[in-house]
Amino acid sequence: MLQQVQGGVCAAKGFTANGVHCGIRKNKTKRDLALVYSATPATAAAVYTQNLVKGAPLTVTKQNISDGKAQAVICNSGNANTCNANGIEIAEKMCDLLAKELGIDAKDVVVASTGVIGQPLDITPIANGIPALVEGLGAHSDYACEGIMTTDLKAKEIAFEFQVGGKTCRIGGIAKGSGMIHPNMATMLVFVTTDCAISAQMLQKALSEDVKDSFNMISVDGDTSTNDMVSVLANGQAGNAEITCEGAEFDAFCKALHAVTSDLCRKIAADGEGATKLLECKVCGAKDVLAARTVAKSVICSSLFKAAMFGADANWGRALCAIGYSGADVDVKKVGVCFRSKAGSVVVCENGAGVDFSEETAKAVLTESEIEVLITLGDGDGKATAWGCDLTYDYVKINGDYRT
């Protein structure tokens, strides 16, 4: 049984965190360096962006956790450390400096950066900030969460308690993501911690499968970032017998992991740059899961549909258009569309054609801050959910002068 608990990445036994302002960002009130630490070595798994242009920290992290182990995560905001000639050197130096301060192996550090691409990253403020970062370690998931934020307006953290093998386990996560969000793994930075004992191989399997229905199903603006990564550390302090194969215990872990990731997905999409509305597209009746995912993502990614949602305009034809060009095998004559929010629901399309509906009711439904787009395909049992947001004037304002 899953139960939400407090604590974020510090909810699980043995994990502490912190975030400080070290001087990368000009705003001295903004934390720009974050740390998550396990008191004992942990198994580790990660997934990375598929963008061919990758931030140096991803290369270093992938190498560091190739043995399936890690004990700490360090991340700076304000600079992506991407497309820099000395990027690898800087990322490795971050690991070395932190490792010395913590008394661990530099190869047991997950390193990440987020911010502007192509700007030199000075190691000096990071080096100066690490001692305070380590000294202040505690139940400070919120500090770490703030330290990884860029254009995010809201913190994104969550934790759950669950049972495995008669033992109580906890899993929690923090995330950053507001712009350059598009489904092509991983779409942002996410750090997850758990005290459940699970092998590195099974942890990687759980994460790789989960992202297909979580982080790969988000889109804010259609841009896949260069620094996207999701990492999970599992230190086994809950005391359960290590999960080494598929079965009921592995399923319980996967369910808990998905509870964390899907919650963070909603929060990332809702906090999209300039967004005023969370869009949750639920597709059912597809020929298979792949077709359902394809349709859901196509609708969520449609700029015209997103703009219509911003204007609270029930322009369902834009959803049909997105379904039609999605590439999924769909019988368009069976498609149905319904909009739903806490203000009610309105059916706008049945069997691929419009139906009479109240524009006044539709306006009320679409004016809410969270809107469900319910699509039925009538072709099978496949279903999927995708998350996105509306497209607003402020998105252009934010990104028109992001660098300067």
C-alpha positions as CSV (number, residue, x, y, z in Angstrom):
1,M,0.0,0.0,0.0
2,L,1.3,3.4,-1.0
3,Q,1.2,6.3,1.4
4,Q,2.4,9.8,0.7
5,V,4.9,11.1,3.3
6,Q,7.0,14.2,3.8
7,G,10.7,14.6,3.2
8,G,11.4,14.5,-0.5
9,V,14.8,13.0,-1.2
10,C,15.4,12.9,2.6
11,A,12.4,10.7,3.3
12,A,14.3,7.5,2.9
13,K,16.6,6.3,5.7
14,G,20.2,7.4,5.4
15,F,19.7,10.3,3.0
16,T,20.4,13.9,3.7
17,A,20.6,17.0,1.4
18,N,21.4,20.6,1.2
19,G,21.5,23.6,-1.1
20,V,23.5,26.8,-0.9
21,H,24.3,29.9,-2.9
22,C,27.9,29.7,-4.0
23,G,28.0,32.5,-6.6
24,I,27.2,31.0,-10.0
25,R,24.0,32.9,-10.1
26,K,24.0,36.7,-9.7
27,N,21.0,36.6,-7.4
28,K,22.5,36.0,-4.0
29,T,19.1,35.0,-2.5
30,K,18.9,32.0,-4.9
31,R,20.6,28.7,-4.0
32,D,22.6,27.5,-7.0
33,L,24.4,24.4,-5.7
34,A,22.7,21.3,-4.4
35,L,23.8,18.0,-2.8
36,V,22.1,14.7,-2.0
37,Y,24.1,12.3,0.1
38,S,23.7,8.7,1.2
39,A,25.4,7.8,4.5
40,T,26.2,4.4,3.0
41,P,27.0,3.3,-0.6
42,A,24.0,2.8,-2.9
43,T,23.1,1.0,-6.1
44,A,22.6,3.5,-8.9
45,A,20.8,3.8,-12.2
46,A,20.2,6.6,-14.6
47,V,18.7,7.6,-18.0
48,Y,20.0,10.4,-20.1
49,T,18.9,12.8,-22.9
50,Q,19.0,11.4,-26.5
51,N,20.2,14.8,-27.8
52,L,23.5,14.3,-29.6
53,V,24.7,17.5,-27.9
54,K,25.2,16.4,-24.3
55,G,26.3,18.3,-21.2
56,A,29.7,17.2,-19.9
57,P,28.3,16.1,-16.5
58,L,26.2,13.4,-18.3
59,T,29.4,11.9,-19.8
60,V,31.1,11.9,-16.4
61,T,28.1,10.6,-14.5
62,K,27.6,7.7,-17.0
63,Q,31.2,6.7,-16.5
64,N,31.1,7.1,-12.7
65,I,28.1,4.9,-12.2
66,S,29.0,2.3,-14.8
67,D,29.7,-0.1,-11.9
68,G,26.1,0.4,-10.6
69,K,27.2,2.3,-7.5
70,A,27.0,5.9,-6.2
71,Q,26.8,7.7,-2.9
72,A,26.2,11.4,-3.7
73,V,24.7,13.8,-6.2
74,I,26.0,17.3,-6.8
75,C,24.2,19.7,-9.1
76,N,24.7,23.4,-10.0
77,S,22.2,25.7,-11.6
78,G,22.8,28.8,-13.6
79,N,25.2,27.2,-16.1
80,A,24.7,23.9,-18.1
81,N,28.5,23.2,-18.5
82,T,27.7,22.2,-22.1
83,C,29.7,22.9,-25.3
84,N,32.7,24.0,-23.2
85,A,36.2,22.9,-24.1
86,N,37.0,22.1,-20.5
87,G,33.6,20.8,-19.6
88,I,34.7,17.3,-18.7
89,E,37.5,18.6,-16.6
90,I,35.1,20.9,-14.6
91,A,32.6,18.1,-14.1
92,E,35.3,15.7,-12.9
93,K,36.7,18.5,-10.6
94,M,33.3,18.9,-9.0
95,C,33.3,15.2,-8.2
96,D,36.8,15.3,-6.8
97,L,36.2,18.3,-4.6
98,L,33.0,16.8,-3.2
99,A,34.5,13.4,-2.7
100,K,37.4,14.8,-0.6
101,E,35.0,16.8,1.5
102,L,32.7,13.8,2.1
103,G,35.5,11.2,2.4
104,I,34.2,9.1,-0.5
105,D,35.4,8.0,-3.9
106,A,35.1,10.6,-6.7
107,K,33.7,7.8,-8.9
108,D,30.7,7.4,-6.5
109,V,29.4,10.9,-7.4
110,V,26.6,11.7,-9.8
111,V,27.2,15.2,-11.2
112,A,24.8,17.4,-13.0
113,S,24.5,21.0,-14.3
114,T,21.6,23.1,-15.6
115,G,21.3,26.6,-17.0
116,V,22.7,28.5,-20.0
117,I,24.5,26.4,-22.7
118,G,27.9,27.4,-24.0
119,Q,28.9,29.7,-21.2
120,P,32.2,29.0,-19.4
121,L,31.8,27.5,-15.9
122,D,34.2,28.7,-13.3
123,I,35.0,26.0,-10.7
124,T,36.0,28.6,-8.1
125,P,32.6,29.4,-6.7
126,I,31.7,25.7,-6.6
127,A,35.0,24.9,-4.8
128,N,34.3,27.6,-2.3
129,G,30.7,26.5,-1.8
130,I,31.3,22.8,-1.3
131,P,32.5,23.0,2.4
132,A,29.3,24.8,3.5
133,L,27.2,22.5,1.3
134,V,28.5,19.4,3.1
135,E,28.5,21.0,6.6
136,G,24.9,21.9,6.2
137,L,23.7,18.4,5.3
138,G,20.4,17.5,6.9
139,A,16.7,17.0,6.2
140,H,16.9,19.7,3.6
141,S,15.3,18.3,0.5
142,D,13.7,21.7,-0.1
143,Y,17.1,23.4,-0.1
144,A,18.4,20.9,-2.7
145,C,15.3,21.3,-4.7
146,E,15.7,25.1,-4.8
147,G,19.4,24.7,-5.7
148,I,18.6,22.9,-9.0
149,M,15.9,25.3,-10.2
150,T,16.4,27.6,-13.2
151,T,13.2,29.2,-14.6
152,D,11.0,27.0,-12.4
153,L,8.5,28.9,-10.4
154,K,7.5,26.1,-8.1
155,A,9.5,23.5,-6.2
156,K,8.9,19.9,-7.3
157,E,9.4,17.2,-4.6
158,I,7.4,14.1,-3.4
159,A,7.9,11.0,-1.3
160,F,6.0,7.8,-0.6
161,E,6.1,4.9,1.8
162,F,5.5,1.3,0.7
163,Q,6.0,-2.3,1.7
164,V,8.5,-4.8,0.3
165,G,9.1,-8.2,1.9
166,G,7.4,-7.2,5.1
167,K,9.7,-4.1,5.4
168,T,8.6,-0.5,5.3
169,C,10.5,1.3,2.5
170,R,10.5,4.9,1.4
171,I,11.1,6.6,-2.0
172,G,11.3,10.3,-2.8
173,G,12.4,12.6,-5.5
174,I,13.1,16.2,-6.5
175,A,13.0,17.6,-10.0
176,K,13.6,20.7,-12.0
177,G,12.1,21.4,-15.4
178,S,10.2,24.3,-16.9
179,G,11.6,24.9,-20.4
180,M,13.3,22.7,-23.0
181,I,11.0,19.9,-22.1
182,H,10.1,17.3,-24.7
183,P,9.7,13.5,-24.6
184,N,13.0,12.0,-25.7
185,M,14.4,10.9,-22.4
186,A,15.0,12.4,-20.0
187,T,13.5,15.9,-20.5
188,M,14.8,17.5,-17.2
189,L,16.8,16.8,-14.1
190,V,15.3,14.4,-11.6
191,F,17.0,12.8,-8.5
192,V,15.3,9.9,-6.7
193,T,16.3,8.2,-3.5
194,T,15.1,5.1,-1.8
195,D,16.1,2.9,1.1
196,C,14.7,-0.2,-0.6
197,A,17.4,-2.8,-1.3
198,I,17.5,-3.5,-5.0
199,S,20.3,-4.6,-7.3
200,A,21.7,-2.2,-9.8
201,Q,20.5,-4.3,-12.7
202,M,16.9,-4.4,-11.5
203,L,17.0,-0.7,-10.5
204,Q,18.1,0.2,-14.1
205,K,15.4,-2.1,-15.5
206,A,12.7,-0.4,-13.3
207,L,13.8,3.1,-14.3
208,S,14.2,2.4,-18.0
209,E,10.7,0.9,-18.2
210,D,9.1,3.6,-16.1
211,V,10.3,6.5,-18.1
212,K,8.3,5.2,-21.1
213,D,5.1,6.1,-19.3
214,S,6.4,9.0,-17.2
215,F,9.1,11.4,-18.3
216,N,8.9,10.5,-21.9
217,M,5.3,11.5,-21.9
218,I,5.9,15.2,-21.0
219,S,6.2,18.1,-23.4
220,V,6.3,21.8,-22.7
221,D,7.8,23.3,-25.9
222,G,9.1,20.5,-28.2
223,D,12.8,21.1,-27.3
224,T,14.9,18.2,-26.0
225,S,17.5,19.6,-23.6
226,T,21.2,18.8,-23.7
227,N,21.5,18.1,-19.9
228,D,18.5,15.9,-19.1
229,M,19.0,13.1,-16.7
230,V,17.1,11.0,-14.2
231,S,19.1,9.2,-11.5
232,V,18.0,6.9,-8.7
233,L,20.1,5.9,-5.7
234,A,19.0,2.9,-3.5
235,N,21.0,2.4,-0.3
236,G,19.1,-0.7,1.1
237,Q,18.7,0.7,4.6
238,A,15.1,-0.4,4.9
239,G,16.4,-3.9,5.5
240,N,14.4,-5.8,3.0
241,A,16.0,-8.8,1.1
242,E,17.6,-7.3,-2.0
243,I,15.4,-7.4,-5.1
244,T,17.4,-9.3,-7.7
245,C,14.7,-10.5,-10.1
246,E,11.1,-9.9,-11.3
247,G,8.2,-10.8,-9.0
248,A,5.8,-9.3,-6.5
249,E,8.5,-7.4,-4.7
250,F,9.9,-5.9,-7.9
251,D,6.4,-4.9,-8.9
252,A,5.8,-3.2,-5.6
253,F,9.0,-1.2,-6.1
254,C,8.0,-0.3,-9.7
255,K,4.6,0.9,-8.5
256,A,6.2,3.1,-5.8
257,L,8.7,4.5,-8.3
258,H,6.0,5.4,-10.8
259,A,4.0,7.1,-8.0
260,V,7.0,9.4,-7.6
261,T,7.8,9.9,-11.3
262,S,4.2,10.5,-12.4
263,D,3.7,13.1,-9.6
264,L,6.9,14.9,-10.7
265,C,5.7,14.8,-14.3
266,R,2.5,16.6,-13.5
267,K,4.5,19.2,-11.5
268,I,6.9,19.8,-14.3
269,A,4.2,20.2,-17.0
270,A,2.1,22.5,-14.8
271,D,5.2,24.7,-14.2
272,G,6.1,25.0,-17.9
273,E,7.5,28.3,-18.9
274,G,4.7,30.9,-19.1
275,A,2.1,28.2,-18.5
276,T,-1.2,28.9,-16.9
277,K,-2.7,25.4,-17.3
278,L,-1.7,21.8,-16.8
279,L,-3.0,19.6,-19.7
280,E,-3.4,15.9,-19.0
281,C,-4.2,13.9,-22.1
282,K,-5.6,10.5,-21.4
283,V,-6.0,8.1,-24.4
284,C,-7.9,4.8,-24.2
285,G,-9.1,2.3,-26.8
286,A,-5.9,2.3,-28.8
287,K,-4.8,-0.8,-30.7
288,D,-1.8,-1.0,-28.3
289,V,0.1,1.0,-25.8
290,L,2.5,2.3,-28.4
291,A,-0.3,3.8,-30.4
292,A,-1.9,5.3,-27.3
293,R,1.4,6.9,-26.3
294,T,1.9,8.3,-29.8
295,V,-1.5,9.8,-29.9
296,A,-1.3,11.3,-26.4
297,K,2.1,12.9,-27.1
298,S,1.0,14.3,-30.5
299,V,-1.9,16.1,-29.0
300,I,0.1,17.5,-26.1
301,C,2.8,18.7,-28.4
302,S,0.5,20.5,-30.8
303,S,1.3,24.3,-30.6
304,L,-2.1,25.1,-32.1
305,F,-3.9,22.9,-29.5
306,K,-1.9,24.3,-26.7
307,A,-2.7,27.9,-27.8
308,A,-6.4,27.0,-28.0
309,M,-6.2,25.8,-24.4
310,F,-4.6,29.1,-23.3
311,G,-7.6,30.9,-24.8
312,A,-10.1,28.4,-23.3
313,D,-11.3,27.7,-26.8
314,A,-12.8,24.2,-27.3
315,N,-11.2,23.9,-30.7
316,W,-11.4,20.1,-30.7
317,G,-10.5,20.0,-34.4
318,R,-6.9,20.8,-33.5
319,A,-6.8,17.6,-31.3
320,L,-8.2,15.6,-34.3
321,C,-5.6,17.1,-36.5
322,A,-2.8,16.1,-34.1
323,I,-4.2,12.6,-33.9
324,G,-4.3,12.4,-37.7
325,Y,-0.6,13.3,-38.2
326,S,0.7,11.4,-35.2
327,G,1.6,8.4,-37.2
328,A,-0.4,6.0,-35.1
329,D,-2.7,3.5,-36.8
330,V,-6.1,5.1,-35.9
331,D,-9.6,4.8,-37.4
332,V,-10.5,8.5,-37.3
333,K,-14.2,7.7,-37.7
334,K,-14.2,6.2,-34.2
335,V,-12.4,9.0,-32.3
336,G,-14.1,10.8,-29.4
337,V,-12.9,13.8,-27.5
338,C,-14.0,15.2,-24.1
339,F,-12.7,18.0,-22.0
340,R,-12.9,17.7,-18.2
341,S,-11.9,19.9,-15.2
342,K,-13.2,20.6,-11.8
343,A,-15.8,22.8,-13.4
344,G,-17.4,19.9,-15.2
345,S,-17.0,18.0,-18.5
346,V,-18.1,18.6,-22.1
347,V,-18.1,16.1,-25.0
348,V,-17.1,17.9,-28.2
349,C,-16.5,15.0,-30.7
350,E,-17.9,11.6,-31.3
351,N,-17.1,9.1,-34.0
352,G,-14.7,11.6,-35.6
353,A,-17.3,14.4,-36.0
354,G,-18.4,17.3,-33.9
355,V,-21.4,17.2,-31.7
356,D,-23.6,20.0,-30.3
357,F,-22.2,21.4,-27.0
358,S,-22.5,24.5,-24.9
359,E,-19.8,26.9,-25.7
360,E,-20.5,28.5,-22.3
361,T,-20.0,25.2,-20.5
362,A,-16.8,24.5,-22.5
363,K,-15.4,27.9,-21.7
364,A,-16.0,27.3,-18.0
365,V,-14.3,23.8,-18.2
366,L,-11.3,25.1,-20.0
367,T,-10.8,28.2,-17.8
368,E,-9.6,26.0,-14.9
369,S,-5.9,25.5,-14.2
370,E,-6.0,21.7,-14.7
371,I,-7.7,20.2,-17.7
372,E,-8.1,16.6,-18.8
373,V,-8.2,15.9,-22.5
374,L,-10.0,12.5,-22.8
375,I,-9.6,10.7,-26.1
376,T,-11.2,7.5,-27.0
377,L,-10.1,5.6,-30.1
378,G,-12.3,2.5,-30.2
379,D,-9.6,0.3,-31.6
380,G,-8.5,-1.9,-28.7
381,D,-7.3,-1.9,-25.1
382,G,-4.2,0.3,-25.3
383,K,-4.1,3.4,-23.0
384,A,-1.6,6.1,-22.1
385,T,-1.3,9.5,-20.4
386,A,0.7,12.5,-21.5
387,W,1.3,15.8,-19.7
388,G,1.8,19.3,-21.1
389,C,0.7,22.8,-20.7
390,D,-0.8,25.7,-22.6
391,L,1.2,28.0,-24.9
392,T,1.2,31.6,-23.7
393,Y,2.6,35.0,-24.5
394,D,4.9,34.7,-21.5
395,Y,6.7,31.7,-23.0
396,V,8.1,33.9,-25.8
397,K,8.9,36.7,-23.3
398,I,10.9,34.3,-21.1
399,N,12.8,32.7,-23.9
400,G,13.3,35.9,-26.0
401,D,16.1,37.1,-23.8
402,Y,16.9,33.9,-21.7
403,R,20.7,34.3,-22.2
404,T,21.0,38.0,-21.7
